[in-house]
Amino acid sequence: MVSIERERLRALVERDMVAAERLHAPEYQLVTPNGSTRTKSAYLRDVESKRLEYLVFEPESEISVRSSGNLTILKYIARTVLSVGTADELEIRAWHTDVYEYQDRHWMVVWSQATTIAP
């Protein structure tokens, strides 16, 4: 599962939309550090258009894994450098929790939540 999460982060940074589409479930929902939510289509559209551009998105801690049946939960601290719209680059350290589900014969992330770590 750790390799799948690393592949997902790489796909977002490189804007590999084929991989990103495959790794995010149709019902995917992101809860951002500011508490807003994004659907899969809105999130990936923003990544593809560079409205949300990940310059760096990498785990900074060990990725902890909990699995049961067709669900797996990952938790780790990530360092993210991003640009939103025309804003300057923003660097964030945050806890990330991702829930994966086995669907259509492969693992897909269904929920992600990021919680900013205070400086």
C-alpha atoms as an extended CHARMM CRD file, in Angstrom:
* protein
*
       119  EXT
         1         1  MET       CA              0.0000000000        0.0000000000        0.0000000000  PROA      1               0.0000000000
         2         2  VAL       CA              2.8660000000        2.3660000000        0.7170000000  PROA      2               0.0000000000
         3         3  SER       CA              4.0570000000        2.0300000000       -2.8820000000  PROA      3               0.0000000000
         4         4  ILE       CA              0.5650000000        2.8380000000       -4.1720000000  PROA      4               0.0000000000
         5         5  GLU       CA              0.4240000000        5.9960000000       -2.0480000000  PROA      5               0.0000000000
         6         6  ARG       CA              3.8660000000        7.0410000000       -3.2780000000  PROA      6               0.0000000000
         7         7  GLU       CA              2.6800000000        6.4470000000       -6.8580000000  PROA      7               0.0000000000
         8         8  ARG       CA             -0.3910000000        8.6320000000       -6.1920000000  PROA      8               0.0000000000
         9         9  LEU       CA              1.7240000000       11.4850000000       -4.8060000000  PROA      9               0.0000000000
        10        10  ARG       CA              4.0990000000       11.2280000000       -7.7710000000  PROA      10              0.0000000000
        11        11  ALA       CA              1.1400000000       11.3120000000      -10.1820000000  PROA      11              0.0000000000
        12        12  LEU       CA             -0.1710000000       14.5060000000       -8.5620000000  PROA      12              0.0000000000
        13        13  VAL       CA              3.2230000000       16.2420000000       -8.6930000000  PROA      13              0.0000000000
        14        14  GLU       CA              3.8830000000       15.1740000000      -12.2880000000  PROA      14              0.0000000000
        15        15  ARG       CA              0.2590000000       15.7790000000      -13.3290000000  PROA      15              0.0000000000
        16        16  ASP       CA              0.0390000000       12.2030000000      -14.6250000000  PROA      16              0.0000000000
        17        17  MET       CA             -3.7140000000       12.3410000000      -14.9860000000  PROA      17              0.0000000000
        18        18  VAL       CA             -4.0540000000        8.7730000000      -16.2660000000  PROA      18              0.0000000000
        19        19  ALA       CA             -2.4760000000        7.4150000000      -13.0720000000  PROA      19              0.0000000000
        20        20  ALA       CA             -4.2890000000        9.9530000000      -10.8710000000  PROA      20              0.0000000000
        21        21  GLU       CA             -7.6440000000        9.0030000000      -12.4040000000  PROA      21              0.0000000000
        22        22  ARG       CA             -6.9530000000        5.2940000000      -11.8220000000  PROA      22              0.0000000000
        23        23  LEU       CA             -5.8250000000        5.7640000000       -8.2040000000  PROA      23              0.0000000000
        24        24  HSD       CA             -8.7570000000        7.9560000000       -7.0620000000  PROA      24              0.0000000000
        25        25  ALA       CA            -12.1590000000        6.2740000000       -6.6530000000  PROA      25              0.0000000000
        26        26  PRO       CA            -15.1600000000        7.8650000000       -8.3860000000  PROA      26              0.0000000000
        27        27  GLU       CA            -16.5520000000        8.9000000000       -4.9780000000  PROA      27              0.0000000000
        28        28  TYR       CA            -13.1970000000       10.2960000000       -3.7590000000  PROA      28              0.0000000000
        29        29  GLN       CA            -13.3730000000       13.2320000000       -1.3810000000  PROA      29              0.0000000000
        30        30  LEU       CA            -10.5320000000       15.3920000000       -0.0850000000  PROA      30              0.0000000000
        31        31  VAL       CA            -10.7890000000       17.3690000000        3.1520000000  PROA      31              0.0000000000
        32        32  THR       CA             -8.1830000000       20.1310000000        2.8790000000  PROA      32              0.0000000000
        33        33  PRO       CA             -6.1670000000       21.6320000000        5.7480000000  PROA      33              0.0000000000
        34        34  ASN       CA             -8.5930000000       24.5920000000        5.8660000000  PROA      34              0.0000000000
        35        35  GLY       CA            -11.5930000000       22.2580000000        6.2180000000  PROA      35              0.0000000000
        36        36  SER       CA            -13.0550000000       22.6270000000        2.7360000000  PROA      36              0.0000000000
        37        37  THR       CA            -13.9390000000       19.5570000000        0.7020000000  PROA      37              0.0000000000
        38        38  ARG       CA            -13.2020000000       18.6620000000       -2.9160000000  PROA      38              0.0000000000
        39        39  THR       CA            -14.7030000000       15.9700000000       -5.1120000000  PROA      39              0.0000000000
        40        40  LYS       CA            -12.5090000000       13.8270000000       -7.3270000000  PROA      40              0.0000000000
        41        41  SER       CA            -13.5090000000       15.6740000000      -10.4790000000  PROA      41              0.0000000000
        42        42  ALA       CA            -12.9510000000       19.1450000000       -8.9890000000  PROA      42              0.0000000000
        43        43  TYR       CA             -9.6430000000       18.1420000000       -7.3730000000  PROA      43              0.0000000000
        44        44  LEU       CA             -8.1500000000       16.4440000000      -10.4190000000  PROA      44              0.0000000000
        45        45  ARG       CA             -9.3850000000       19.2160000000      -12.7270000000  PROA      45              0.0000000000
        46        46  ASP       CA             -7.5470000000       21.7590000000      -10.5530000000  PROA      46              0.0000000000
        47        47  VAL       CA             -4.3790000000       19.6350000000      -10.6050000000  PROA      47              0.0000000000
        48        48  GLU       CA             -4.5420000000       19.1340000000      -14.3670000000  PROA      48              0.0000000000
        49        49  SER       CA             -5.0770000000       22.8510000000      -15.0650000000  PROA      49              0.0000000000
        50        50  LYS       CA             -2.3650000000       23.8770000000      -12.5560000000  PROA      50              0.0000000000
        51        51  ARG       CA             -4.9110000000       25.8320000000      -10.5300000000  PROA      51              0.0000000000
        52        52  LEU       CA             -3.5050000000       23.5800000000       -7.8290000000  PROA      52              0.0000000000
        53        53  GLU       CA              0.1090000000       22.7750000000       -8.6290000000  PROA      53              0.0000000000
        54        54  TYR       CA              2.0750000000       20.4260000000       -6.4260000000  PROA      54              0.0000000000
        55        55  LEU       CA              5.7810000000       21.1980000000       -6.6670000000  PROA      55              0.0000000000
        56        56  VAL       CA              6.6520000000       18.7870000000       -3.8420000000  PROA      56              0.0000000000
        57        57  PHE       CA              4.4070000000       16.2240000000       -2.1530000000  PROA      57              0.0000000000
        58        58  GLU       CA              6.4400000000       13.7250000000       -0.1550000000  PROA      58              0.0000000000
        59        59  PRO       CA              6.1720000000       11.7520000000        3.0560000000  PROA      59              0.0000000000
        60        60  GLU       CA              8.3640000000       13.1300000000        5.8170000000  PROA      60              0.0000000000
        61        61  SER       CA              7.6300000000       10.3430000000        8.2680000000  PROA      61              0.0000000000
        62        62  GLU       CA              7.0740000000        6.6250000000        8.1130000000  PROA      62              0.0000000000
        63        63  ILE       CA              3.7540000000        5.7420000000        6.4920000000  PROA      63              0.0000000000
        64        64  SER       CA              1.6900000000        3.8000000000        9.0480000000  PROA      64              0.0000000000
        65        65  VAL       CA             -0.6970000000        1.2310000000        7.5990000000  PROA      65              0.0000000000
        66        66  ARG       CA             -3.8350000000       -0.3990000000        9.0670000000  PROA      66              0.0000000000
        67        67  SER       CA             -5.7560000000       -2.9250000000        6.9600000000  PROA      67              0.0000000000
        68        68  SER       CA             -8.8780000000       -5.0080000000        7.3410000000  PROA      68              0.0000000000
        69        69  GLY       CA            -10.5860000000       -6.7550000000        4.4620000000  PROA      69              0.0000000000
        70        70  ASN       CA            -11.0100000000       -4.4080000000        1.5310000000  PROA      70              0.0000000000
        71        71  LEU       CA            -10.0780000000       -1.2340000000        3.4940000000  PROA      71              0.0000000000
        72        72  THR       CA             -6.6440000000        0.1740000000        4.2470000000  PROA      72              0.0000000000
        73        73  ILE       CA             -5.8390000000        3.3720000000        6.1400000000  PROA      73              0.0000000000
        74        74  LEU       CA             -2.5470000000        5.2060000000        5.7460000000  PROA      74              0.0000000000
        75        75  LYS       CA             -1.2720000000        7.9170000000        8.0920000000  PROA      75              0.0000000000
        76        76  TYR       CA              1.8870000000        9.9890000000        7.7660000000  PROA      76              0.0000000000
        77        77  ILE       CA              3.3750000000       13.4730000000        7.8760000000  PROA      77              0.0000000000
        78        78  ALA       CA              3.9690000000       15.0230000000        4.4740000000  PROA      78              0.0000000000
        79        79  ARG       CA              5.8210000000       18.0580000000        3.2550000000  PROA      79              0.0000000000
        80        80  THR       CA              3.9570000000       19.7880000000        0.4670000000  PROA      80              0.0000000000
        81        81  VAL       CA              5.0500000000       22.7550000000       -1.6050000000  PROA      81              0.0000000000
        82        82  LEU       CA              2.2550000000       24.0160000000       -3.8010000000  PROA      82              0.0000000000
        83        83  SER       CA              0.9140000000       26.9190000000       -5.7410000000  PROA      83              0.0000000000
        84        84  VAL       CA             -2.7950000000       27.7240000000       -5.7800000000  PROA      84              0.0000000000
        85        85  GLY       CA             -3.9640000000       29.8590000000       -8.6790000000  PROA      85              0.0000000000
        86        86  THR       CA             -1.6280000000       32.7870000000       -9.1050000000  PROA      86              0.0000000000
        87        87  ALA       CA             -0.5540000000       32.7860000000       -5.4430000000  PROA      87              0.0000000000
        88        88  ASP       CA              3.0530000000       32.4270000000       -4.3830000000  PROA      88              0.0000000000
        89        89  GLU       CA              4.3960000000       29.0410000000       -3.3960000000  PROA      89              0.0000000000
        90        90  LEU       CA              3.1390000000       27.7480000000       -0.0730000000  PROA      90              0.0000000000
        91        91  GLU       CA              4.9150000000       25.1120000000        2.0230000000  PROA      91              0.0000000000
        92        92  ILE       CA              2.8210000000       22.9820000000        4.3570000000  PROA      92              0.0000000000
        93        93  ARG       CA              3.6730000000       20.2070000000        6.7970000000  PROA      93              0.0000000000
        94        94  ALA       CA              0.5830000000       18.1900000000        7.5600000000  PROA      94              0.0000000000
        95        95  TRP       CA             -0.6750000000       14.8940000000        8.8640000000  PROA      95              0.0000000000
        96        96  HSD       CA             -2.2840000000       12.9720000000        6.0260000000  PROA      96              0.0000000000
        97        97  THR       CA             -4.8420000000       10.2370000000        6.5060000000  PROA      97              0.0000000000
        98        98  ASP       CA             -5.8990000000        8.3280000000        3.3980000000  PROA      98              0.0000000000
        99        99  VAL       CA             -8.4990000000        5.5850000000        3.1940000000  PROA      99              0.0000000000
       100       100  TYR       CA             -8.1240000000        3.0940000000        0.3670000000  PROA      100             0.0000000000
       101       101  GLU       CA            -10.7180000000        0.5970000000       -0.7610000000  PROA      101             0.0000000000
       102       102  TYR       CA            -10.3180000000       -2.3930000000       -3.0360000000  PROA      102             0.0000000000
       103       103  GLN       CA            -12.6750000000       -1.7090000000       -5.9750000000  PROA      103             0.0000000000
       104       104  ASP       CA            -12.8080000000       -3.0270000000       -9.5300000000  PROA      104             0.0000000000
       105       105  ARG       CA             -9.8290000000       -5.3300000000       -8.8880000000  PROA      105             0.0000000000
       106       106  HSD       CA             -7.4390000000       -2.6430000000       -7.6090000000  PROA      106             0.0000000000
       107       107  TRP       CA             -6.8480000000       -0.2790000000       -4.6920000000  PROA      107             0.0000000000
       108       108  MET       CA             -8.2190000000        3.2690000000       -4.9320000000  PROA      108             0.0000000000
       109       109  VAL       CA             -8.1820000000        6.1070000000       -2.4320000000  PROA      109             0.0000000000
       110       110  VAL       CA            -11.7140000000        7.0820000000       -1.3700000000  PROA      110             0.0000000000
       111       111  TRP       CA            -11.0050000000        9.6890000000        1.3200000000  PROA      111             0.0000000000
       112       112  SER       CA             -8.0660000000       11.9410000000        2.1300000000  PROA      112             0.0000000000
       113       113  GLN       CA             -7.7220000000       14.4030000000        4.9790000000  PROA      113             0.0000000000
       114       114  ALA       CA             -4.8340000000       16.7490000000        5.6740000000  PROA      114             0.0000000000
       115       115  THR       CA             -4.3360000000       18.4910000000        9.0180000000  PROA      115             0.0000000000
       116       116  THR       CA             -1.7400000000       21.2450000000        9.1160000000  PROA      116             0.0000000000
       117       117  ILE       CA              0.9920000000       20.9700000000       11.7390000000  PROA      117             0.0000000000
       118       118  ALA       CA              1.5680000000       24.2980000000       13.4550000000  PROA      118             0.0000000000
       119       119  PRO       CA              5.0570000000       25.7780000000       12.8730000000  PROA      119             0.0000000000
